[in-house]
Amino acid sequence: MRTVFAPVLAVALSTAFLGFAAPANAAILDACGRVDVSVGANCEMRVEGGCTTSCTPVNFTAQCSAELYVGCNGMCTVNVEASCTTSCKASCATQCQVDPGKFDCAASCRADCGASCDATCSGSSDSRCRSSCESTCAGRCDARCEATPPSADCNTKCEASCTGSCDAQANMDCQVQCQSKGYVDCETKLEGGCKTACSKPDGALFCDGQFIDVSEDQLDKCVAQLKEALQIEVKFYAEGDAQCSRGTCTAEGSAGFSCAQSGAGAGESSSALGMLGAIAAFGLAFGRRKKARA
């Protein structure tokens, strides 16, 4: 039985999941709807009223652009121009040689690619264009850099960084146009999913105000990835699996609750009273958690 506890009883998140290295500036997390999340993002669980009012199109942009990028990727296959990678590599090599060991391929790629988003979306006041551009940069950069080990030399890192950036820029117009056709349907779908999540005890996950479409069975993994990859602690998040065995109710990561008096003379009536006490404690914790989220 899955039981939700107040923040003071939050379970310590596992650090074993996926074994991420040092935090990057941003990351696309598989368990978190593949939304591009930046280091320092404010991530929190929201429930009920305040949560439902957050289920609006303006808060679905990041999730939609992440999903639409994947769908449009197969149609946007323009080849990279050699002139782009040549000029990029020169600049990249200069940056990398300052401290090769700390040079981040993906961060360099995203920065180079992201600079083009101003020009791409200069004639648009719609935040969707910018989000589509950034999701394209993140998707292409991470795909190129994820196979490049930190120990690689500057030439290898810059090859991956610049190819990812130039690849994204070459396909940017295609991606922005393709994604623009799918936002309305995506936002409609997410609105329903967001409101449903808000009605559940766990609530819905938002990072910097953007709804993260994560299924209930993936929530724990998503929170673990946020912590491991980006050192982000999700506010108002707590979980645990409660079990009663031999008169003791325990919850993973929390203090145990006594369900019965200790000793050989404890009878069924005392066990029942202990169980009621445990249930009351669980209910109080849940009530405090909901109040803290409101």
C-alpha positions in Angstrom: 0.0 0.0 0.0 1.4 3.3 -1.0 1.1 6.0 1.7 1.9 9.7 1.4 3.6 11.5 4.4 4.1 15.0 5.4 7.4 16.7 4.2 8.9 16.2 7.7 8.7 12.4 7.1 9.9 12.6 3.5 11.8 9.6 2.2 15.5 10.1 1.5 15.9 9.8 -2.3 18.0 7.0 -3.6 21.3 8.0 -5.1 21.8 4.8 -6.9 19.4 5.5 -9.8 21.3 5.8 -13.1 24.5 7.0 -11.5 24.6 10.5 -13.0 27.9 12.4 -12.9 28.4 16.0 -11.8 25.4 18.2 -12.4 25.1 19.8 -15.8 23.6 23.2 -16.6 20.4 21.4 -17.9 19.3 17.9 -18.7 16.6 16.0 -20.5 15.4 13.4 -18.1 13.7 10.3 -19.4 11.6 9.7 -16.3 10.4 13.4 -16.3 8.6 13.5 -19.6 11.9 14.4 -21.4 11.4 18.0 -20.6 14.6 20.1 -20.6 15.1 21.1 -17.0 17.7 23.6 -15.9 19.9 23.5 -12.9 18.4 25.6 -10.1 14.8 25.1 -11.4 12.1 25.4 -8.7 10.3 22.0 -8.8 7.3 21.3 -6.6 4.2 19.1 -6.2 0.9 20.9 -6.3 -2.5 19.6 -5.2 -6.2 20.6 -5.5 -7.3 24.2 -6.0 -4.0 25.9 -6.6 -2.9 23.0 -8.7 -5.9 23.0 -11.0 -5.6 26.7 -11.7 -2.1 26.0 -12.9 -3.4 23.6 -15.6 -3.4 26.2 -18.4 -1.8 26.3 -21.9 0.9 28.7 -20.8 2.2 26.1 -18.4 2.3 23.3 -20.9 4.7 24.9 -23.4 7.9 23.0 -22.2 6.2 19.6 -22.1 4.6 20.1 -25.5 7.7 21.2 -27.2 9.6 18.2 -25.7 7.0 15.8 -27.0 6.5 17.5 -30.4 10.3 17.6 -31.0 10.4 13.8 -30.9 7.5 13.5 -33.3 9.0 16.0 -35.7 12.5 14.6 -35.6 11.8 12.0 -38.3 10.6 14.7 -40.7 13.4 17.3 -40.1 16.5 15.7 -41.6 18.4 18.6 -43.3 22.1 17.8 -43.5 24.6 19.9 -41.5 26.6 22.5 -43.5 30.4 22.1 -43.3 30.9 25.8 -42.8 28.9 25.8 -39.6 30.9 23.1 -37.9 34.2 24.6 -39.1 33.6 28.0 -37.5 32.1 26.5 -34.4 35.0 24.2 -33.8 37.5 27.1 -33.7 35.5 28.8 -31.0 34.9 25.6 -29.1 38.5 24.6 -29.0 39.5 27.9 -27.5 37.0 27.4 -24.7 37.8 23.8 -24.1 41.6 24.3 -23.8 41.1 26.6 -20.8 40.2 23.5 -18.7 39.6 20.3 -20.8 38.6 18.2 -17.8 35.7 20.5 -16.9 34.6 21.3 -20.4 30.9 20.3 -20.8 30.1 19.1 -24.4 26.3 19.4 -24.0 26.5 22.8 -22.2 28.7 24.2 -24.9 26.5 22.8 -27.7 23.3 24.3 -26.1 24.9 27.7 -25.6 26.1 27.8 -29.3 22.7 26.6 -30.6 20.6 28.7 -28.2 22.2 31.9 -29.5 20.4 31.3 -32.8 16.9 31.2 -31.1 16.7 35.0 -30.9 17.1 35.2 -34.7 14.8 32.3 -35.3 11.9 33.7 -33.2 12.6 37.4 -33.7 9.3 37.9 -35.6 7.2 35.9 -33.1 5.7 37.0 -29.8 4.6 33.4 -29.2 6.6 31.7 -26.4 6.0 28.4 -28.3 8.6 29.4 -30.9 11.3 29.9 -28.3 10.4 26.7 -26.6 10.4 24.8 -29.8 13.9 26.2 -30.7 15.3 25.4 -27.2 13.9 21.8 -27.2 15.5 21.3 -30.6 18.9 22.5 -29.4 18.6 20.4 -26.2 17.5 17.3 -28.1 20.2 17.4 -30.8 23.0 18.5 -28.4 22.2 15.8 -25.8 22.0 13.1 -28.5 25.5 14.0 -29.9 27.2 14.6 -26.6 25.8 11.8 -24.4 28.2 9.2 -25.9 31.2 11.5 -25.4 33.0 10.6 -22.1 34.3 13.4 -19.9 37.8 12.1 -20.4 37.7 12.7 -24.2 40.1 15.3 -25.6 39.0 18.7 -26.8 38.9 17.7 -30.4 36.4 14.9 -29.7 34.3 17.0 -27.4 34.1 19.9 -29.8 33.3 17.6 -32.8 30.3 16.3 -30.9 29.3 19.8 -29.5 29.5 21.5 -32.9 27.8 18.8 -34.9 24.9 18.8 -32.4 24.5 22.6 -32.6 24.8 22.8 -36.3 22.5 19.9 -36.8 19.9 21.6 -34.7 20.3 24.9 -36.5 20.0 23.3 -39.9 16.7 21.7 -38.9 15.3 24.6 -36.8 12.9 26.1 -39.3 11.5 22.7 -40.0 11.1 21.9 -36.3 9.5 25.2 -35.4 7.0 24.9 -38.2 6.2 21.2 -37.6 5.8 21.7 -33.8 3.5 24.7 -34.3 0.9 22.4 -35.8 0.7 20.2 -32.8 0.5 22.5 -29.8 -3.3 22.9 -29.6 -3.9 19.1 -29.5 -1.0 18.7 -27.1 -2.3 21.4 -24.7 -5.8 19.9 -24.7 -4.4 16.5 -23.8 -2.2 17.9 -21.1 -5.0 19.9 -19.5 -7.0 16.8 -18.8 -3.9 14.9 -17.5 -2.9 17.8 -15.3 -6.3 18.2 -13.6 -6.4 14.4 -13.0 -3.0 14.5 -11.4 -4.1 17.5 -9.2 -6.9 15.4 -7.7 -4.5 12.6 -6.6 -2.8 12.6 -3.2 0.6 13.1 -4.7 -0.5 15.9 -6.9 1.1 17.3 -10.1 4.7 18.1 -10.7 5.7 21.6 -11.9 9.2 22.9 -12.5 9.5 26.7 -12.9 5.7 26.8 -13.4 5.8 24.3 -16.2 3.7 21.1 -15.9 5.8 17.9 -16.0 3.7 15.1 -17.5 5.0 12.2 -15.4 2.9 9.1 -14.7 2.3 8.0 -11.1 4.6 4.9 -11.5 7.4 7.1 -12.8 7.2 9.9 -10.2 9.7 8.4 -7.8 12.2 7.9 -10.6 11.7 11.4 -11.9 12.3 12.9 -8.5 15.4 10.8 -8.2 16.7 11.9 -11.6 16.1 15.6 -10.7 18.2 15.2 -7.6 21.0 13.1 -9.2 21.3 15.0 -12.4 20.6 18.5 -11.3 20.7 18.5 -7.5 17.0 19.6 -7.4 15.0 18.8 -4.4 11.3 18.6 -5.2 9.2 20.7 -2.7 6.2 19.1 -0.9 7.2 15.6 -2.2 7.2 12.6 0.1 6.5 8.9 -0.4 6.8 5.6 1.3 5.4 2.1 1.3 3.7 1.3 4.6 3.4 -2.2 5.8 2.1 -3.8 9.0 3.8 -6.9 10.3 3.6 -8.6 13.7 1.8 -5.6 15.2 4.2 -2.9 13.9 3.4 -0.4 11.1 6.5 0.8 9.3 7.1 3.0 6.4 10.2 2.9 4.3 12.4 5.9 5.1 10.3 7.0 8.1 9.9 6.2 11.8 7.8 3.2 12.7 4.3 3.5 14.2 3.4 1.0 16.9 0.2 -1.0 16.0 0.1 -3.0 19.3 1.4 -3.0 22.8 4.7 -4.9 23.1 5.1 -8.0 25.1 3.6 -11.5 25.0 0.4 -10.4 26.8 -0.8 -8.1 24.1 -4.2 -9.2 22.8 -6.3 -8.6 19.7 -8.1 -5.6 21.3 -4.8 -3.8 22.0 -3.6 -4.6 18.5 -6.8 -3.0 17.1 -6.3 0.1 19.2 -2.7 0.4 18.1 -3.8 0.1 14.5 -6.3 2.9 14.9 -3.6 5.0 16.4 -1.3 4.4 13.5 -4.1 5.2 11.0 -4.7 8.4 12.9 -1.0 9.3 12.8 -1.0 8.6 9.1 -4.1 10.8 8.5 -2.6 13.6 10.5 0.6 13.5 8.5 -1.4 13.5 5.3 -3.5 16.4 6.4 -0.5 18.5 7.3 1.1 17.7 4.0 -2.0 18.9 2.1 -2.1 22.1 4.2 1.6 22.8 3.5 0.9 22.5 -0.2 -2.1 24.8 -0.3 
